[in-house]
Amino acid sequence: MKKLLMVIAVLVGSLTWSPPCFALMRIVNVSREQAKELGMEIRSKLAGPDAVWVELEFKTDGKFKDFSHVSLEIGEGDKLLVGYAPLREKRSSSGSVVVSFMANGAYLDKITLRVVAGVLRNMVGYDIRVKEYVDLEKVH
């Protein structure tokens, strides 16, 4: 009888237990105008003969109240080459987050920064296509 009760308990437990569910993240492509509205600032400067230093800064309020991380994504067309490469963030005393990276300027069109905010089942990835924000001819 004890074995039967134990088997029933295990079966009921396995039916009611569900592993964590990782919902898909909603992705928003951020235009220059939207970036301004969201309080995002993208800065760039030369870091060598072919290299560009890119920096993204934003405040963790409004849509970024539940900020999670910023990742660097590299792709070619629809083909993902590198995904979810989290960037180390620096937090300022004013409540801003700053992330940065260096890349060869010829490859900026393949790089996207994804700012992720939200909670488990309600996450949004705000995608910034770096090439749209960095004009190599104006970088100094």
One Martini backbone bead per residue (centre of mass of N, CA, C, O) as a GRO file, in nm:
protein
  140
    1MET     BB    1   0.057   0.063  -0.021
    2LYS     BB    2   0.298   0.256   0.002
    3LYS     BB    3   0.392   0.220  -0.290
    4LEU     BB    4   0.136   0.323  -0.424
    5LEU     BB    5   0.142   0.608  -0.296
    6MET     BB    6   0.417   0.684  -0.408
    7VAL     BB    7   0.350   0.658  -0.707
    8ILE     BB    8   0.120   0.862  -0.707
    9ALA     BB    9   0.286   1.104  -0.606
   10VAL     BB   10   0.485   1.108  -0.841
   11LEU     BB   11   0.280   1.142  -1.069
   12VAL     BB   12   0.148   1.400  -0.968
   13GLY     BB   13   0.407   1.565  -0.950
   14SER     BB   14   0.485   1.536  -1.257
   15LEU     BB   15   0.218   1.677  -1.362
   16THR     BB   16   0.252   1.959  -1.194
   17TRP     BB   17   0.529   1.983  -1.293
   18SER     BB   18   0.719   2.255  -1.441
   19PRO     BB   19   0.932   2.381  -1.627
   20PRO     BB   20   1.083   2.634  -1.723
   21CYS     BB   21   0.980   2.906  -1.926
   22PHE     BB   22   1.105   3.029  -2.241
   23ALA     BB   23   1.025   3.294  -2.380
   24LEU     BB   24   0.994   3.494  -2.625
   25MET     BB   25   1.138   3.770  -2.758
   26ARG     BB   26   1.081   4.088  -2.820
   27ILE     BB   27   1.158   4.277  -3.116
   28VAL     BB   28   1.315   4.606  -3.155
   29ASN     BB   29   1.372   4.838  -3.393
   30VAL     BB   30   1.593   5.113  -3.360
   31SER     BB   31   1.576   5.427  -3.425
   32ARG     BB   32   1.697   5.734  -3.395
   33GLU     BB   33   1.438   5.854  -3.276
   34GLN     BB   34   1.386   5.634  -3.063
   35ALA     BB   35   1.651   5.665  -2.913
   36LYS     BB   36   1.592   5.947  -2.811
   37GLU     BB   37   1.325   5.877  -2.662
   38LEU     BB   38   1.489   5.650  -2.481
   39GLY     BB   39   1.783   5.780  -2.408
   40MET     BB   40   1.987   5.714  -2.632
   41GLU     BB   41   2.350   5.700  -2.669
   42ILE     BB   42   2.575   5.722  -2.952
   43ARG     BB   43   2.924   5.669  -2.961
   44SER     BB   44   3.229   5.767  -3.150
   45LYS     BB   45   3.575   5.650  -3.220
   46LEU     BB   46   3.881   5.625  -3.288
   47ALA     BB   47   4.113   5.311  -3.253
   48GLY     BB   48   4.251   5.332  -3.535
   49PRO     BB   49   4.287   5.274  -3.865
   50ASP     BB   50   4.017   5.048  -3.847
   51ALA     BB   51   3.902   5.141  -3.572
   52VAL     BB   52   3.608   5.141  -3.349
   53TRP     BB   53   3.459   5.317  -3.088
   54VAL     BB   54   3.172   5.206  -2.902
   55GLU     BB   55   2.897   5.380  -2.733
   56LEU     BB   56   2.643   5.311  -2.484
   57GLU     BB   57   2.375   5.519  -2.343
   58PHE     BB   58   2.149   5.477  -2.053
   59LYS     BB   59   1.863   5.477  -1.872
   60THR     BB   60   1.698   5.305  -1.586
   61ASP     BB   61   1.412   5.387  -1.721
   62GLY     BB   62   1.118   5.318  -1.806
   63LYS     BB   63   1.172   5.074  -2.034
   64PHE     BB   64   1.450   5.023  -1.836
   65LYS     BB   65   1.368   4.935  -1.548
   66ASP     BB   66   1.412   4.609  -1.638
   67PHE     BB   67   1.705   4.574  -1.678
   68SER     BB   68   1.947   4.328  -1.789
   69HIS     BB   69   2.104   4.362  -2.087
   70VAL     BB   70   2.387   4.369  -2.318
   71SER     BB   71   2.422   4.258  -2.653
   72LEU     BB   72   2.623   4.110  -2.900
   73GLU     BB   73   2.556   4.099  -3.250
   74ILE     BB   74   2.633   3.880  -3.533
   75GLY     BB   75   2.562   3.933  -3.888
   76GLU     BB   76   2.446   3.790  -4.213
   77GLY     BB   77   2.179   3.898  -4.257
   78ASP     BB   78   1.998   3.613  -4.142
   79LYS     BB   79   2.277   3.525  -4.030
   80LEU     BB   80   2.405   3.392  -3.747
   81LEU     BB   81   2.726   3.423  -3.585
   82VAL     BB   82   2.667   3.599  -3.316
   83GLY     BB   83   2.529   3.541  -2.986
   84TYR     BB   84   2.501   3.641  -2.683
   85ALA     BB   85   2.721   3.889  -2.607
   86PRO     BB   86   2.788   4.014  -2.327
   87LEU     BB   87   2.822   4.329  -2.188
   88ARG     BB   88   2.991   4.528  -1.997
   89GLU     BB   89   2.882   4.726  -1.734
   90LYS     BB   90   2.840   5.070  -1.651
   91ARG     BB   91   2.767   5.262  -1.363
   92SER     BB   92   2.634   5.553  -1.280
   93SER     BB   93   2.534   5.795  -1.051
   94SER     BB   94   2.283   5.882  -1.255
   95GLY     BB   95   2.167   5.589  -1.379
   96SER     BB   96   2.358   5.484  -1.593
   97VAL     BB   97   2.439   5.294  -1.882
   98VAL     BB   98   2.757   5.155  -2.001
   99VAL     BB   99   2.868   5.047  -2.324
  100SER     BB  100   3.145   4.874  -2.499
  101PHE     BB  101   3.333   4.866  -2.818
  102MET     BB  102   3.550   4.712  -3.063
  103ALA     BB  103   3.589   4.766  -3.427
  104ASN     BB  104   3.584   4.712  -3.742
  105GLY     BB  105   3.446   4.930  -3.964
  106ALA     BB  106   3.373   4.712  -4.194
  107TYR     BB  107   3.164   4.552  -3.965
  108LEU     BB  108   2.920   4.730  -3.861
  109ASP     BB  109   2.683   4.601  -4.043
  110LYS     BB  110   2.688   4.325  -3.842
  111ILE     BB  111   2.613   4.498  -3.585
  112THR     BB  112   2.431   4.441  -3.276
  113LEU     BB  113   2.251   4.594  -3.020
  114ARG     BB  114   2.100   4.442  -2.722
  115VAL     BB  115   1.844   4.564  -2.525
  116VAL     BB  116   1.736   4.420  -2.221
  117ALA     BB  117   1.393   4.404  -2.105
  118GLY     BB  118   1.234   4.269  -1.833
  119VAL     BB  119   1.047   3.985  -1.773
  120LEU     BB  120   1.045   3.665  -1.840
  121ARG     BB  121   0.746   3.691  -2.017
  122ASN     BB  122   0.836   4.025  -2.080
  123MET     BB  123   1.053   4.060  -2.316
  124VAL     BB  124   1.280   4.310  -2.459
  125GLY     BB  125   1.453   4.380  -2.767
  126TYR     BB  126   1.670   4.646  -2.839
  127ASP     BB  127   1.773   4.723  -3.161
  128ILE     BB  128   2.107   4.824  -3.270
  129ARG     BB  129   2.230   4.932  -3.568
  130VAL     BB  130   2.533   5.056  -3.585
  131LYS     BB  131   2.561   5.173  -3.879
  132GLU     BB  132   2.317   5.385  -3.833
  133TYR     BB  133   2.514   5.557  -3.607
  134VAL     BB  134   2.787   5.524  -3.780
  135ASP     BB  135   3.006   5.760  -3.932
  136LEU     BB  136   3.315   5.716  -4.058
  137GLU     BB  137   3.361   6.013  -4.177
  138LYS     BB  138   3.295   6.147  -3.869
  139VAL     BB  139   3.508   6.004  -3.728
  140HIS     BB  140   3.767   6.111  -3.455
   0.00000   0.00000   0.00000
